Amino acid sequence: MSDEDFKIVSGDIIGGYVIIKELGRGNNGVVYLARQRILERLVACKVLLPEYMKEPGYAEAFFREARTAAQISHPNIVQALDVGNDNGKCFFVMEFIDGEMLEDIRISKPEQLTPKFLLTTAIQLAGALEYAWNTRRMIHGDIKPENIMIQRNGNGAKLADLGLARVAGSNTSDEIMATPLYVAPEVITQTGETDPRSDIYSFGVMLYELSCGEPPFNGKMDDLLNMHISQAPQPLLQRNPDMNVRLASLIDRMLAKSPADRPQSWQEVRETLETIRKELCPEKPEQLRSAIIEKPKKHLNKPMPQWAKMLIAIAAAFAAILIMALLKNSF
């Protein structure tokens, strides 16, 4: 297929989905806003770039990854819906998220990146990745702000692009297509098994960048990759002295060169983040008695106030005098 044949415009139909507009471009494809004709709903449709279709076995790997992603259902993971091949165009359909990319917020609305926002978002994502690993032994492989959506409805973060992930331990030679700015050293050198600790490294790079405005390493491709492999990052507290010490220490640990020196699981990451959030952003104690225990109903026979008793007594006395007077006159 030529690049001209691959051109996709508004109104084109791919596998039963009507293309509306382009939403963004990733490492291996273009994501479009589309409408599913049969269900009349909006979706996100990712179409593989033609150069990847030329690689032997890549389309099969793409479908395999999509099927794996479809097995994951979590409130903080974008749900995979469909996959197919329409006249040479391989597509992967996901739920459409009405929101903003975390990367766009980082660039244009950095004031929103408060400690509470970062901790809440990080906890949600760590929980999602913990779930993906525990249920399907799935890693993401390309964690970065561009792959995280913040929903406008206030329901938090959604992790996207699990189509790039692969099931760890599978007998494949598929190379994870990581973004150089966030890639773990062992992924670059292709040494050892790729497991959650590689994602934890990328997660740490992202949190480092969101916390101080700059990634731990930057530069040209070769220099950047070499820095990930051999250069120690500047401690986060030196880049942002206002950081919480425990949070900065956790992020620095995530960036350890050796996977053995990083947090060893997403559960460890999530639980540590939750502890820090409780310290930094304590919630006001809920009024449990008023919220949970029903207030006793007012009794109709509750004690009468003293002043009311006096009024009744006076009225009774006047009534008695009046009755006596009437009886006397009648005789």
Order of alpha helices (4+ residues) and beta strands (2+ residues): alpha-beta-beta-beta-beta-alpha-alpha-beta-beta-beta-alpha-alpha-beta-beta-alpha-alpha-alpha-alpha-alpha-alpha-alpha-alpha
